[in-house]
Amino acid sequence: MSTARRACGAVTAFAGVPLVASLVSERGPLAAIDHAAFTAVWARRSPDGIMAARVISALAEPGVAYPAAVLAGIGASRRLGWRRGCIPPLVVASGAIVRRRVSRLIARPRPPATAWLTEPEGFSLPSKHTAMAALTAGACVQAAGAAGRWHAAALAATAVGASRVYLGVHWPGDVVAGWLFAAGWLWLTDPG
């Protein structure tokens, strides 16, 4: 993929984050839909669903994501050299740092604490777990030299993002913004 195409993809995805934030903000045109979707999920939670959501959500915790990125880097370094092996953990770690700063800048409040089934950290948008899942899956698949990096990142973001809404700590718009952020970061950091 050309540098110009990667840059265009990154800019487009990054521009989507504040756009989503404005659309789902309290005065945004999609706020009611965002809240209604959250409420619909909240009303249908079950013990089995909660257990599954906790397991899926845990896959995007730093204690899982960073070791996975390091292992992918070790595998890549054996084939492509140590410089390429450093890319997966750097992509995930730097993406996590930037995502946190973006989240603080946007400062979207979380859903009501009465809905929480796990203790969240920080602000709501973009979703940390969604972004971590997509960043880690995308970076690992790329390091493995396999096709389908975008499919893996999208699948991871969808599953983990849905689990975070199910656990009551994110609005659906937060998940969309987390995916857009991760997509932009993966395009930006793609070594070509």
PyMOL commands that place a pseudoatom at each C-alpha (Angstrom):
pseudoatom trace, name=CA, resn=MET, resi=1, chain=A, elem=C, hetatm=0, pos=[0.000, 0.000, 0.000]
pseudoatom trace, name=CA, resn=SER, resi=2, chain=A, elem=C, hetatm=0, pos=[1.387, 3.406, -0.931]
pseudoatom trace, name=CA, resn=THR, resi=3, chain=A, elem=C, hetatm=0, pos=[2.341, 6.017, 1.638]
pseudoatom trace, name=CA, resn=ALA, resi=4, chain=A, elem=C, hetatm=0, pos=[-0.275, 8.418, 0.263]
pseudoatom trace, name=CA, resn=ARG, resi=5, chain=A, elem=C, hetatm=0, pos=[-3.006, 5.804, 0.531]
pseudoatom trace, name=CA, resn=ARG, resi=6, chain=A, elem=C, hetatm=0, pos=[-1.991, 4.932, 4.117]
pseudoatom trace, name=CA, resn=ALA, resi=7, chain=A, elem=C, hetatm=0, pos=[-1.937, 8.616, 5.058]
pseudoatom trace, name=CA, resn=CYS, resi=8, chain=A, elem=C, hetatm=0, pos=[-5.349, 9.173, 3.478]
pseudoatom trace, name=CA, resn=GLY, resi=9, chain=A, elem=C, hetatm=0, pos=[-6.798, 6.183, 5.346]
pseudoatom trace, name=CA, resn=ALA, resi=10, chain=A, elem=C, hetatm=0, pos=[-5.331, 7.356, 8.642]
pseudoatom trace, name=CA, resn=VAL, resi=11, chain=A, elem=C, hetatm=0, pos=[-6.623, 10.910, 8.246]
pseudoatom trace, name=CA, resn=THR, resi=12, chain=A, elem=C, hetatm=0, pos=[-10.085, 9.672, 7.285]
pseudoatom trace, name=CA, resn=ALA, resi=13, chain=A, elem=C, hetatm=0, pos=[-10.302, 7.288, 10.255]
pseudoatom trace, name=CA, resn=PHE, resi=14, chain=A, elem=C, hetatm=0, pos=[-8.941, 9.849, 12.714]
pseudoatom trace, name=CA, resn=ALA, resi=15, chain=A, elem=C, hetatm=0, pos=[-11.417, 12.459, 11.438]
pseudoatom trace, name=CA, resn=GLY, resi=16, chain=A, elem=C, hetatm=0, pos=[-14.185, 9.989, 12.225]
pseudoatom trace, name=CA, resn=VAL, resi=17, chain=A, elem=C, hetatm=0, pos=[-13.398, 10.004, 15.950]
pseudoatom trace, name=CA, resn=PRO, resi=18, chain=A, elem=C, hetatm=0, pos=[-14.398, 13.633, 16.667]
pseudoatom trace, name=CA, resn=LEU, resi=19, chain=A, elem=C, hetatm=0, pos=[-17.241, 13.298, 14.153]
pseudoatom trace, name=CA, resn=VAL, resi=20, chain=A, elem=C, hetatm=0, pos=[-18.676, 10.338, 16.091]
pseudoatom trace, name=CA, resn=ALA, resi=21, chain=A, elem=C, hetatm=0, pos=[-18.103, 12.239, 19.340]
pseudoatom trace, name=CA, resn=SER, resi=22, chain=A, elem=C, hetatm=0, pos=[-20.126, 15.192, 18.062]
pseudoatom trace, name=CA, resn=LEU, resi=23, chain=A, elem=C, hetatm=0, pos=[-22.911, 12.993, 16.648]
pseudoatom trace, name=CA, resn=VAL, resi=24, chain=A, elem=C, hetatm=0, pos=[-23.460, 11.063, 19.900]
pseudoatom trace, name=CA, resn=SER, resi=25, chain=A, elem=C, hetatm=0, pos=[-22.824, 13.920, 22.343]
pseudoatom trace, name=CA, resn=GLU, resi=26, chain=A, elem=C, hetatm=0, pos=[-25.736, 14.970, 24.561]
pseudoatom trace, name=CA, resn=ARG, resi=27, chain=A, elem=C, hetatm=0, pos=[-26.870, 17.489, 21.925]
pseudoatom trace, name=CA, resn=GLY, resi=28, chain=A, elem=C, hetatm=0, pos=[-25.826, 15.408, 18.923]
pseudoatom trace, name=CA, resn=PRO, resi=29, chain=A, elem=C, hetatm=0, pos=[-28.304, 14.140, 16.352]
pseudoatom trace, name=CA, resn=LEU, resi=30, chain=A, elem=C, hetatm=0, pos=[-27.536, 10.484, 17.161]
pseudoatom trace, name=CA, resn=ALA, resi=31, chain=A, elem=C, hetatm=0, pos=[-27.533, 10.788, 20.971]
pseudoatom trace, name=CA, resn=ALA, resi=32, chain=A, elem=C, hetatm=0, pos=[-31.015, 9.324, 21.340]
pseudoatom trace, name=CA, resn=ILE, resi=33, chain=A, elem=C, hetatm=0, pos=[-30.122, 6.337, 19.141]
pseudoatom trace, name=CA, resn=ASP, resi=34, chain=A, elem=C, hetatm=0, pos=[-26.878, 5.779, 21.062]
pseudoatom trace, name=CA, resn=HIS, resi=35, chain=A, elem=C, hetatm=0, pos=[-28.727, 5.838, 24.390]
pseudoatom trace, name=CA, resn=ALA, resi=36, chain=A, elem=C, hetatm=0, pos=[-31.602, 3.679, 23.114]
pseudoatom trace, name=CA, resn=ALA, resi=37, chain=A, elem=C, hetatm=0, pos=[-29.195, 1.006, 21.836]
pseudoatom trace, name=CA, resn=PHE, resi=38, chain=A, elem=C, hetatm=0, pos=[-27.390, 0.998, 25.185]
pseudoatom trace, name=CA, resn=THR, resi=39, chain=A, elem=C, hetatm=0, pos=[-30.685, 0.715, 27.078]
pseudoatom trace, name=CA, resn=ALA, resi=40, chain=A, elem=C, hetatm=0, pos=[-31.860, -2.152, 24.861]
pseudoatom trace, name=CA, resn=VAL, resi=41, chain=A, elem=C, hetatm=0, pos=[-28.673, -4.102, 25.592]
pseudoatom trace, name=CA, resn=TRP, resi=42, chain=A, elem=C, hetatm=0, pos=[-28.886, -3.285, 29.298]
pseudoatom trace, name=CA, resn=ALA, resi=43, chain=A, elem=C, hetatm=0, pos=[-32.452, -4.602, 29.483]
pseudoatom trace, name=CA, resn=ARG, resi=44, chain=A, elem=C, hetatm=0, pos=[-31.501, -7.957, 27.942]
pseudoatom trace, name=CA, resn=ARG, resi=45, chain=A, elem=C, hetatm=0, pos=[-28.452, -8.935, 29.986]
pseudoatom trace, name=CA, resn=SER, resi=46, chain=A, elem=C, hetatm=0, pos=[-28.303, -12.474, 31.350]
pseudoatom trace, name=CA, resn=PRO, resi=47, chain=A, elem=C, hetatm=0, pos=[-25.888, -14.286, 33.680]
pseudoatom trace, name=CA, resn=ASP, resi=48, chain=A, elem=C, hetatm=0, pos=[-24.429, -16.329, 30.801]
pseudoatom trace, name=CA, resn=GLY, resi=49, chain=A, elem=C, hetatm=0, pos=[-24.104, -13.232, 28.627]
pseudoatom trace, name=CA, resn=ILE, resi=50, chain=A, elem=C, hetatm=0, pos=[-22.379, -11.370, 31.437]
pseudoatom trace, name=CA, resn=MET, resi=51, chain=A, elem=C, hetatm=0, pos=[-19.886, -14.197, 31.931]
pseudoatom trace, name=CA, resn=ALA, resi=52, chain=A, elem=C, hetatm=0, pos=[-19.140, -14.330, 28.189]
pseudoatom trace, name=CA, resn=ALA, resi=53, chain=A, elem=C, hetatm=0, pos=[-18.779, -10.537, 28.036]
pseudoatom trace, name=CA, resn=ARG, resi=54, chain=A, elem=C, hetatm=0, pos=[-16.294, -10.579, 30.918]
pseudoatom trace, name=CA, resn=VAL, resi=55, chain=A, elem=C, hetatm=0, pos=[-14.153, -13.230, 29.182]
pseudoatom trace, name=CA, resn=ILE, resi=56, chain=A, elem=C, hetatm=0, pos=[-14.218, -11.420, 25.826]
pseudoatom trace, name=CA, resn=SER, resi=57, chain=A, elem=C, hetatm=0, pos=[-13.493, -8.064, 27.459]
pseudoatom trace, name=CA, resn=ALA, resi=58, chain=A, elem=C, hetatm=0, pos=[-10.518, -9.510, 29.340]
pseudoatom trace, name=CA, resn=LEU, resi=59, chain=A, elem=C, hetatm=0, pos=[-8.846, -10.332, 26.027]
pseudoatom trace, name=CA, resn=ALA, resi=60, chain=A, elem=C, hetatm=0, pos=[-8.215, -6.617, 25.507]
pseudoatom trace, name=CA, resn=GLU, resi=61, chain=A, elem=C, hetatm=0, pos=[-6.663, -5.974, 28.913]
pseudoatom trace, name=CA, resn=PRO, resi=62, chain=A, elem=C, hetatm=0, pos=[-3.056, -4.744, 28.794]
pseudoatom trace, name=CA, resn=GLY, resi=63, chain=A, elem=C, hetatm=0, pos=[-1.906, -7.956, 30.509]
pseudoatom trace, name=CA, resn=VAL, resi=64, chain=A, elem=C, hetatm=0, pos=[-3.091, -9.902, 27.450]
pseudoatom trace, name=CA, resn=ALA, resi=65, chain=A, elem=C, hetatm=0, pos=[-2.612, -7.365, 24.645]
pseudoatom trace, name=CA, resn=TYR, resi=66, chain=A, elem=C, hetatm=0, pos=[1.009, -6.419, 25.355]
pseudoatom trace, name=CA, resn=PRO, resi=67, chain=A, elem=C, hetatm=0, pos=[2.329, -9.975, 25.699]
pseudoatom trace, name=CA, resn=ALA, resi=68, chain=A, elem=C, hetatm=0, pos=[0.520, -10.938, 22.484]
pseudoatom trace, name=CA, resn=ALA, resi=69, chain=A, elem=C, hetatm=0, pos=[2.157, -8.009, 20.664]
pseudoatom trace, name=CA, resn=VAL, resi=70, chain=A, elem=C, hetatm=0, pos=[5.582, -8.930, 22.065]
pseudoatom trace, name=CA, resn=LEU, resi=71, chain=A, elem=C, hetatm=0, pos=[5.188, -12.562, 20.973]
pseudoatom trace, name=CA, resn=ALA, resi=72, chain=A, elem=C, hetatm=0, pos=[4.117, -11.414, 17.500]
pseudoatom trace, name=CA, resn=GLY, resi=73, chain=A, elem=C, hetatm=0, pos=[7.176, -9.173, 17.426]
pseudoatom trace, name=CA, resn=ILE, resi=74, chain=A, elem=C, hetatm=0, pos=[9.476, -12.036, 18.382]
pseudoatom trace, name=CA, resn=GLY, resi=75, chain=A, elem=C, hetatm=0, pos=[8.024, -14.137, 15.570]
pseudoatom trace, name=CA, resn=ALA, resi=76, chain=A, elem=C, hetatm=0, pos=[8.435, -11.270, 13.089]
pseudoatom trace, name=CA, resn=SER, resi=77, chain=A, elem=C, hetatm=0, pos=[12.012, -10.591, 14.216]
pseudoatom trace, name=CA, resn=ARG, resi=78, chain=A, elem=C, hetatm=0, pos=[13.028, -14.152, 13.354]
pseudoatom trace, name=CA, resn=ARG, resi=79, chain=A, elem=C, hetatm=0, pos=[11.826, -13.675, 9.780]
pseudoatom trace, name=CA, resn=LEU, resi=80, chain=A, elem=C, hetatm=0, pos=[12.374, -9.973, 9.170]
pseudoatom trace, name=CA, resn=GLY, resi=81, chain=A, elem=C, hetatm=0, pos=[14.957, -8.768, 11.694]
pseudoatom trace, name=CA, resn=TRP, resi=82, chain=A, elem=C, hetatm=0, pos=[14.760, -7.083, 15.072]
pseudoatom trace, name=CA, resn=ARG, resi=83, chain=A, elem=C, hetatm=0, pos=[13.608, -3.705, 13.748]
pseudoatom trace, name=CA, resn=ARG, resi=84, chain=A, elem=C, hetatm=0, pos=[10.450, -5.187, 12.252]
pseudoatom trace, name=CA, resn=GLY, resi=85, chain=A, elem=C, hetatm=0, pos=[10.038, -7.249, 15.405]
pseudoatom trace, name=CA, resn=CYS, resi=86, chain=A, elem=C, hetatm=0, pos=[9.748, -4.075, 17.472]
pseudoatom trace, name=CA, resn=ILE, resi=87, chain=A, elem=C, hetatm=0, pos=[6.780, -2.812, 15.468]
pseudoatom trace, name=CA, resn=PRO, resi=88, chain=A, elem=C, hetatm=0, pos=[3.853, -4.778, 17.008]
pseudoatom trace, name=CA, resn=PRO, resi=89, chain=A, elem=C, hetatm=0, pos=[4.526, -3.822, 20.650]
pseudoatom trace, name=CA, resn=LEU, resi=90, chain=A, elem=C, hetatm=0, pos=[5.316, -0.238, 19.630]
pseudoatom trace, name=CA, resn=VAL, resi=91, chain=A, elem=C, hetatm=0, pos=[2.088, 0.035, 17.621]
pseudoatom trace, name=CA, resn=VAL, resi=92, chain=A, elem=C, hetatm=0, pos=[-0.004, -1.214, 20.540]
pseudoatom trace, name=CA, resn=ALA, resi=93, chain=A, elem=C, hetatm=0, pos=[1.773, 0.802, 23.243]
pseudoatom trace, name=CA, resn=SER, resi=94, chain=A, elem=C, hetatm=0, pos=[1.923, 4.066, 21.307]
pseudoatom trace, name=CA, resn=GLY, resi=95, chain=A, elem=C, hetatm=0, pos=[-1.696, 3.648, 20.186]
pseudoatom trace, name=CA, resn=ALA, resi=96, chain=A, elem=C, hetatm=0, pos=[-2.779, 3.152, 23.794]
pseudoatom trace, name=CA, resn=ILE, resi=97, chain=A, elem=C, hetatm=0, pos=[-0.979, 6.331, 24.869]
pseudoatom trace, name=CA, resn=VAL, resi=98, chain=A, elem=C, hetatm=0, pos=[-2.464, 8.456, 22.092]
pseudoatom trace, name=CA, resn=ARG, resi=99, chain=A, elem=C, hetatm=0, pos=[-5.947, 6.979, 22.592]
pseudoatom trace, name=CA, resn=ARG, resi=100, chain=A, elem=C, hetatm=0, pos=[-5.843, 7.950, 26.258]
pseudoatom trace, name=CA, resn=ARG, resi=101, chain=A, elem=C, hetatm=0, pos=[-4.936, 11.536, 25.364]
pseudoatom trace, name=CA, resn=VAL, resi=102, chain=A, elem=C, hetatm=0, pos=[-7.715, 11.702, 22.778]
pseudoatom trace, name=CA, resn=SER, resi=103, chain=A, elem=C, hetatm=0, pos=[-10.160, 10.350, 25.363]
pseudoatom trace, name=CA, resn=ARG, resi=104, chain=A, elem=C, hetatm=0, pos=[-9.143, 13.019, 27.872]
pseudoatom trace, name=CA, resn=LEU, resi=105, chain=A, elem=C, hetatm=0, pos=[-9.504, 15.691, 25.231]
pseudoatom trace, name=CA, resn=ILE, resi=106, chain=A, elem=C, hetatm=0, pos=[-13.037, 14.582, 24.273]
pseudoatom trace, name=CA, resn=ALA, resi=107, chain=A, elem=C, hetatm=0, pos=[-13.984, 13.773, 27.906]
pseudoatom trace, name=CA, resn=ARG, resi=108, chain=A, elem=C, hetatm=0, pos=[-17.261, 11.992, 27.167]
pseudoatom trace, name=CA, resn=PRO, resi=109, chain=A, elem=C, hetatm=0, pos=[-18.926, 10.727, 30.357]
pseudoatom trace, name=CA, resn=ARG, resi=110, chain=A, elem=C, hetatm=0, pos=[-19.590, 7.039, 30.770]
pseudoatom trace, name=CA, resn=PRO, resi=111, chain=A, elem=C, hetatm=0, pos=[-23.037, 5.477, 31.026]
pseudoatom trace, name=CA, resn=PRO, resi=112, chain=A, elem=C, hetatm=0, pos=[-24.664, 5.644, 34.468]
pseudoatom trace, name=CA, resn=ALA, resi=113, chain=A, elem=C, hetatm=0, pos=[-22.732, 3.783, 37.177]
pseudoatom trace, name=CA, resn=THR, resi=114, chain=A, elem=C, hetatm=0, pos=[-25.866, 1.777, 37.981]
pseudoatom trace, name=CA, resn=ALA, resi=115, chain=A, elem=C, hetatm=0, pos=[-25.313, -0.067, 34.677]
pseudoatom trace, name=CA, resn=TRP, resi=116, chain=A, elem=C, hetatm=0, pos=[-21.671, -0.974, 35.291]
pseudoatom trace, name=CA, resn=LEU, resi=117, chain=A, elem=C, hetatm=0, pos=[-20.788, -4.632, 35.744]
pseudoatom trace, name=CA, resn=THR, resi=118, chain=A, elem=C, hetatm=0, pos=[-17.073, -3.876, 35.821]
pseudoatom trace, name=CA, resn=GLU, resi=119, chain=A, elem=C, hetatm=0, pos=[-15.101, -0.887, 37.034]
pseudoatom trace, name=CA, resn=PRO, resi=120, chain=A, elem=C, hetatm=0, pos=[-14.146, 1.352, 34.107]
pseudoatom trace, name=CA, resn=GLU, resi=121, chain=A, elem=C, hetatm=0, pos=[-11.181, 3.686, 33.940]
pseudoatom trace, name=CA, resn=GLY, resi=122, chain=A, elem=C, hetatm=0, pos=[-11.140, 7.177, 32.485]
pseudoatom trace, name=CA, resn=PHE, resi=123, chain=A, elem=C, hetatm=0, pos=[-13.513, 8.664, 29.973]
pseudoatom trace, name=CA, resn=SER, resi=124, chain=A, elem=C, hetatm=0, pos=[-15.759, 6.800, 27.589]
pseudoatom trace, name=CA, resn=LEU, resi=125, chain=A, elem=C, hetatm=0, pos=[-14.817, 7.774, 24.003]
pseudoatom trace, name=CA, resn=PRO, resi=126, chain=A, elem=C, hetatm=0, pos=[-12.978, 6.238, 22.215]
pseudoatom trace, name=CA, resn=SER, resi=127, chain=A, elem=C, hetatm=0, pos=[-13.317, 2.872, 23.923]
pseudoatom trace, name=CA, resn=LYS, resi=128, chain=A, elem=C, hetatm=0, pos=[-9.970, 1.714, 25.315]
pseudoatom trace, name=CA, resn=HIS, resi=129, chain=A, elem=C, hetatm=0, pos=[-10.752, -1.998, 25.117]
pseudoatom trace, name=CA, resn=THR, resi=130, chain=A, elem=C, hetatm=0, pos=[-12.112, -1.743, 21.577]
pseudoatom trace, name=CA, resn=ALA, resi=131, chain=A, elem=C, hetatm=0, pos=[-9.024, 0.148, 20.417]
pseudoatom trace, name=CA, resn=MET, resi=132, chain=A, elem=C, hetatm=0, pos=[-6.636, -2.234, 22.229]
pseudoatom trace, name=CA, resn=ALA, resi=133, chain=A, elem=C, hetatm=0, pos=[-8.326, -5.287, 20.722]
pseudoatom trace, name=CA, resn=ALA, resi=134, chain=A, elem=C, hetatm=0, pos=[-8.187, -3.888, 17.191]
pseudoatom trace, name=CA, resn=LEU, resi=135, chain=A, elem=C, hetatm=0, pos=[-4.626, -2.589, 17.551]
pseudoatom trace, name=CA, resn=THR, resi=136, chain=A, elem=C, hetatm=0, pos=[-3.367, -5.882, 18.963]
pseudoatom trace, name=CA, resn=ALA, resi=137, chain=A, elem=C, hetatm=0, pos=[-5.151, -8.078, 16.426]
pseudoatom trace, name=CA, resn=GLY, resi=138, chain=A, elem=C, hetatm=0, pos=[-4.101, -5.867, 13.511]
pseudoatom trace, name=CA, resn=ALA, resi=139, chain=A, elem=C, hetatm=0, pos=[-0.474, -5.608, 14.636]
pseudoatom trace, name=CA, resn=CYS, resi=140, chain=A, elem=C, hetatm=0, pos=[-0.198, -9.358, 15.326]
pseudoatom trace, name=CA, resn=VAL, resi=141, chain=A, elem=C, hetatm=0, pos=[-1.689, -10.406, 11.990]
pseudoatom trace, name=CA, resn=GLN, resi=142, chain=A, elem=C, hetatm=0, pos=[0.548, -7.934, 10.157]
pseudoatom trace, name=CA, resn=ALA, resi=143, chain=A, elem=C, hetatm=0, pos=[3.623, -9.196, 12.034]
pseudoatom trace, name=CA, resn=ALA, resi=144, chain=A, elem=C, hetatm=0, pos=[2.747, -12.759, 11.077]
pseudoatom trace, name=CA, resn=GLY, resi=145, chain=A, elem=C, hetatm=0, pos=[2.792, -11.676, 7.442]
pseudoatom trace, name=CA, resn=ALA, resi=146, chain=A, elem=C, hetatm=0, pos=[-0.745, -12.973, 6.995]
pseudoatom trace, name=CA, resn=ALA, resi=147, chain=A, elem=C, hetatm=0, pos=[-3.437, -11.389, 4.920]
pseudoatom trace, name=CA, resn=GLY, resi=148, chain=A, elem=C, hetatm=0, pos=[-6.565, -10.226, 6.661]
pseudoatom trace, name=CA, resn=ARG, resi=149, chain=A, elem=C, hetatm=0, pos=[-5.178, -7.720, 9.123]
pseudoatom trace, name=CA, resn=TRP, resi=150, chain=A, elem=C, hetatm=0, pos=[-8.263, -5.540, 8.714]
pseudoatom trace, name=CA, resn=HIS, resi=151, chain=A, elem=C, hetatm=0, pos=[-10.617, -8.481, 9.138]
pseudoatom trace, name=CA, resn=ALA, resi=152, chain=A, elem=C, hetatm=0, pos=[-8.889, -9.574, 12.334]
pseudoatom trace, name=CA, resn=ALA, resi=153, chain=A, elem=C, hetatm=0, pos=[-8.889, -6.023, 13.715]
pseudoatom trace, name=CA, resn=ALA, resi=154, chain=A, elem=C, hetatm=0, pos=[-12.571, -5.534, 12.852]
pseudoatom trace, name=CA, resn=LEU, resi=155, chain=A, elem=C, hetatm=0, pos=[-13.594, -8.860, 14.388]
pseudoatom trace, name=CA, resn=ALA, resi=156, chain=A, elem=C, hetatm=0, pos=[-11.639, -8.166, 17.585]
pseudoatom trace, name=CA, resn=ALA, resi=157, chain=A, elem=C, hetatm=0, pos=[-13.031, -4.625, 17.841]
pseudoatom trace, name=CA, resn=THR, resi=158, chain=A, elem=C, hetatm=0, pos=[-16.595, -5.814, 17.278]
pseudoatom trace, name=CA, resn=ALA, resi=159, chain=A, elem=C, hetatm=0, pos=[-16.459, -8.622, 19.826]
pseudoatom trace, name=CA, resn=VAL, resi=160, chain=A, elem=C, hetatm=0, pos=[-14.676, -6.654, 22.531]
pseudoatom trace, name=CA, resn=GLY, resi=161, chain=A, elem=C, hetatm=0, pos=[-16.659, -3.479, 21.856]
pseudoatom trace, name=CA, resn=ALA, resi=162, chain=A, elem=C, hetatm=0, pos=[-19.945, -5.349, 22.156]
pseudoatom trace, name=CA, resn=SER, resi=163, chain=A, elem=C, hetatm=0, pos=[-18.754, -6.871, 25.435]
pseudoatom trace, name=CA, resn=ARG, resi=164, chain=A, elem=C, hetatm=0, pos=[-18.017, -3.401, 26.838]
pseudoatom trace, name=CA, resn=VAL, resi=165, chain=A, elem=C, hetatm=0, pos=[-21.513, -2.156, 25.951]
pseudoatom trace, name=CA, resn=TYR, resi=166, chain=A, elem=C, hetatm=0, pos=[-22.971, -5.345, 27.455]
pseudoatom trace, name=CA, resn=LEU, resi=167, chain=A, elem=C, hetatm=0, pos=[-21.007, -4.740, 30.667]
pseudoatom trace, name=CA, resn=GLY, resi=168, chain=A, elem=C, hetatm=0, pos=[-22.527, -1.259, 30.840]
pseudoatom trace, name=CA, resn=VAL, resi=169, chain=A, elem=C, hetatm=0, pos=[-19.339, 0.792, 30.696]
pseudoatom trace, name=CA, resn=HIS, resi=170, chain=A, elem=C, hetatm=0, pos=[-19.563, 2.124, 27.115]
pseudoatom trace, name=CA, resn=TRP, resi=171, chain=A, elem=C, hetatm=0, pos=[-22.113, 3.651, 24.799]
pseudoatom trace, name=CA, resn=PRO, resi=172, chain=A, elem=C, hetatm=0, pos=[-22.205, 2.101, 21.300]
pseudoatom trace, name=CA, resn=GLY, resi=173, chain=A, elem=C, hetatm=0, pos=[-20.738, 5.317, 19.831]
pseudoatom trace, name=CA, resn=ASP, resi=174, chain=A, elem=C, hetatm=0, pos=[-17.652, 4.854, 22.015]
pseudoatom trace, name=CA, resn=VAL, resi=175, chain=A, elem=C, hetatm=0, pos=[-17.050, 1.487, 20.366]
pseudoatom trace, name=CA, resn=VAL, resi=176, chain=A, elem=C, hetatm=0, pos=[-17.361, 2.953, 16.869]
pseudoatom trace, name=CA, resn=ALA, resi=177, chain=A, elem=C, hetatm=0, pos=[-14.874, 5.687, 17.813]
pseudoatom trace, name=CA, resn=GLY, resi=178, chain=A, elem=C, hetatm=0, pos=[-12.500, 3.076, 19.300]
pseudoatom trace, name=CA, resn=TRP, resi=179, chain=A, elem=C, hetatm=0, pos=[-12.533, 1.138, 16.040]
pseudoatom trace, name=CA, resn=LEU, resi=180, chain=A, elem=C, hetatm=0, pos=[-11.970, 4.295, 13.975]
pseudoatom trace, name=CA, resn=PHE, resi=181, chain=A, elem=C, hetatm=0, pos=[-9.071, 5.332, 16.193]
pseudoatom trace, name=CA, resn=ALA, resi=182, chain=A, elem=C, hetatm=0, pos=[-7.453, 1.886, 15.908]
pseudoatom trace, name=CA, resn=ALA, resi=183, chain=A, elem=C, hetatm=0, pos=[-7.940, 1.798, 12.140]
pseudoatom trace, name=CA, resn=GLY, resi=184, chain=A, elem=C, hetatm=0, pos=[-6.294, 5.209, 11.825]
pseudoatom trace, name=CA, resn=TRP, resi=185, chain=A, elem=C, hetatm=0, pos=[-3.402, 4.175, 14.041]
pseudoatom trace, name=CA, resn=LEU, resi=186, chain=A, elem=C, hetatm=0, pos=[-2.851, 0.939, 12.129]
pseudoatom trace, name=CA, resn=TRP, resi=187, chain=A, elem=C, hetatm=0, pos=[-2.785, 2.842, 8.826]
pseudoatom trace, name=CA, resn=LEU, resi=188, chain=A, elem=C, hetatm=0, pos=[-0.468, 5.475, 10.280]
pseudoatom trace, name=CA, resn=THR, resi=189, chain=A, elem=C, hetatm=0, pos=[1.996, 2.934, 11.665]
pseudoatom trace, name=CA, resn=ASP, resi=190, chain=A, elem=C, hetatm=0, pos=[1.906, 0.496, 8.748]
pseudoatom trace, name=CA, resn=PRO, resi=191, chain=A, elem=C, hetatm=0, pos=[5.548, -0.093, 7.795]
pseudoatom trace, name=CA, resn=GLY, resi=192, chain=A, elem=C, hetatm=0, pos=[4.494, -0.845, 4.227]
for i in range(1, 192): cmd.bond("trace and resi %d" % i, "trace and resi %d" % (i + 1))
show_as sticks, trace
zoom trace
